[in-house]
Amino acid sequence: MLTTTLIITYACIMTASTLAWLSGRITTVQHGGLMAVMNTVCVLVCVFVGWTLVSLIAAASTTLYAWLWWHGGGGDGTRRRLKSWARRFQGVRRTAPQGA
């Protein structure tokens, strides 16, 4: 029952996202992000059910849409946050003092 519900939800959201993208209501980057998230859900459901071929196809499309999202500018905020976290990181020397 849960599997059927997830598959129907997946199909509806994917269709709605594609129609919104085709009609110009959302950008290509937003569409790629939504498709990547929904294909990830599809991979999890298909692995749970045991559909290996479908999960392989969904994993490949997840990778493609995530790449399109990241390189289309969707990952800019993530990149900025990672850079700011990297700037705050300061290594600490964990060796014993030389005079000991």
MINU-994748 format. One record per atom (N, C-alpha, C, O): x, y, z. Coordinates in pm, whole numbers, plus 50000, padded with zeros to 5 digits. Layout:
N
XYZ;...
END
This chain:
100
500824988050000;500005000050000;500875012750000;500625022149924;501895012750086;502775024350094;503535026249963;503725037549917;503955015249902;504685015949776;503825022049667;504285030649591;502575017649658;501665023049557;501435037949578;501425045649482;501255042049702;501055056049734;502275064349694;502125075149636;503475059349724;504685066749689;504865067749538;505295078149487;504545057049466;504695057349321;503695067049258;504055074449166;502455067249307;501465076549254;501865090949286;501725099749200;502345093449406;502805106749445;503985111049358;504055122449311;504915101849337;506075104549253;505645108449112;506125118349056;504735100749054;504275103448918;503555116948908;503745124248811;502735120149007;502005132849005;502945144849017;502795154648944;503905144049108;504825155349127;505745156849006;506035168148965;506195145848949;507035146548831;506265152748713;506805161048640;505025148748697;504205154248589;503945169148611;504055177048518;503605172848735;503345186948765;504595195448743;504505206448689;505755190348786;507005197748768;507325199448620;507735210248578;507145188948542;507435189748399;506485199348329;506905207148244;505215198848363;504245208048302;504545222548341;504445231548258;504905224848468;505255238348511;506495243448440;506585255248405;507445234548417;508665238348347;508375241348200;508865251248146;507575232848137;507245235047997;506415247647975;506545254247872;505575251148072;504765263248057;505515275848101;504985286848085;506715274448155;507525285848193;507265290848334;507715301848369;506565283348415;506275287748552;507475285948646;507615293548742;508315276148619;509535274248699;510725273848604;510575270748486;511895276748657;513105277048574;513645262848556;513205253448622;514595261748467;515235248848442;515975243948566;515995232048595;516585253248638;517315249548760;516355244148865;516645233948928;515235250748885;514245246048983;513685232448941;513495223549024;513425230948812;512925218148762;513935207048785;513575195948826;515205209948759;516255199948781;516355195948928;516555184248959;516235205749017;516265202649161;515105194049205;515285184449279;513905197549159;512725189549193;512825175349138;512505165749207;513275174249015;513405160948954;514465152549025;514295140449041;515555158849068;516595151449140;516055146149273;516305134649309;515315154449344;514745150049472;513745138849451;513765128849523;512865140349354;511845130149332;512445117149277;511945106349308;513485118049197;514135105849149;514885098849262;515005086549261;515365106449360;515975100249477;514935092249554;515215081149600;513745097949569;512655090649635;512315078049556;512075067449614;512295079249424;512015067749339;513065056749357;512735044949363;514335060649366;515395050849387;515165043449518;515275031149523;514855050749624;514645044349754;513475034649751;513555023649805;512375038749687;511205029949679;511515017649595;511155006549633;512185019549482;512485008249395;513464998449459;513344986349438;514415003449535;515324994549607;514554986749713;514784974749732;513634993549781;512824987049884;511954975949823;511814965249883;511384978449706;510494968849641;511304957849571;510834946549559;512514961249524;513334951449457;513354952749306;513714943249237;512974964249255;512994966749110;514364972149073;514584984249074;515274963349039;516654967549019;516844975848892;517574985748895;516194972248783;516374979848659;515784993948671;516405003648627;514624995048730;513995008148747;514825016748842;514975028748820;515355010548948;516185018349042;517475022948976;517985033749007;518025014948885;519225018948812;518935030848722;519715040348717;517825030448651;517435041548563;517155054148644;517565065148606;516455052648756;516155064148842;517425069948903;517535082148918;518385061448938;519655066348993;520435074248888;521025084548919;520415069348765;521105076648658;520445090148632;521135100148613;519105090448632;518435103348610;518585112648730;518615124848714;518685106948850;518975115248968;520315122248952;520435134148978;521295114748909;522625120448889;522605131248782;523215141848800;521915128648672;521835138448564;521145151248611;521665162148587;519995150048676;519275162048719;520015169448830;519975181748835;520675162248919;521465168949023;522635176648960;522955187649003;523255170748859;524345177548790;523825190148720;524455200748727;522675188948652;522085200548585;521725211448685;521915223248658;521195207448801;520835217248904;522085224248955;522115236448967;523125216548986;524345221949045;525035231448947;525455242348985;525165227248822;525885235348724;525015246248661;525525254848591;523725245948686;522855256448636;522745268148731;522045277848702;523435267448843;523395278348940;522625274949065;522565283049157;522025263149071;521275259249190;522135256849311;521675258049424;523395253449289;524285250649399;525095262649445;526005261149526;524785274649393;525585286449428;525535289349578;526565292249638;524355288849638;524235291349781;524985280749862;525605283949964;524915268349817;525635257649885;527135259849875;527855258049973;527605263849758;529045266549742;529485277949832;530555277249894;528665288449841;529015299849927;529095295650073;530025299450144;528125287650118;528155283050257;529365274250285;529995275650389;529695265350193;530865256750213;532145265050220;533035262150301;532255275250136;533445283750139;533535291550270;534615293250325;532385296450319;532415303950445;532765294750563;533465298950655;532285282450559;532655272950665;534145269550657;534795267950760;534675268350536;536085265250518;536965276750569;538035274250623;536515289250551;537305300650600;537385300750752;538405304550809;536305296550818;536305296650965;537115285351024;537495285951141;537385275050946;538145263650996;539605267451014;540235272650922;540135264651132;541545266851157;542095254051216;541625249051318;543085248851151;543685236451199;544365238351333;544935248951360;544315228351416;544955228651547;546015217851549;545765206351512;547185221751593;548285211951597;548035202551713;547795206951825;548105189551687;547805179451787;549045171851833;548925161051892;550205177051808;551435170251851;551885175751985;551485186652026;552725168252053;553245172552183;554245183952163;554905184752060;554365192752263;555355203452253;556765197752242;557055186952294;557635205052174;558985200152151;559845199552278;560775191552286;559535207852376;560345208452497;559995197652599;560645196852702;558995189352575;558555179752676;559385167352681;559115158452761;
END
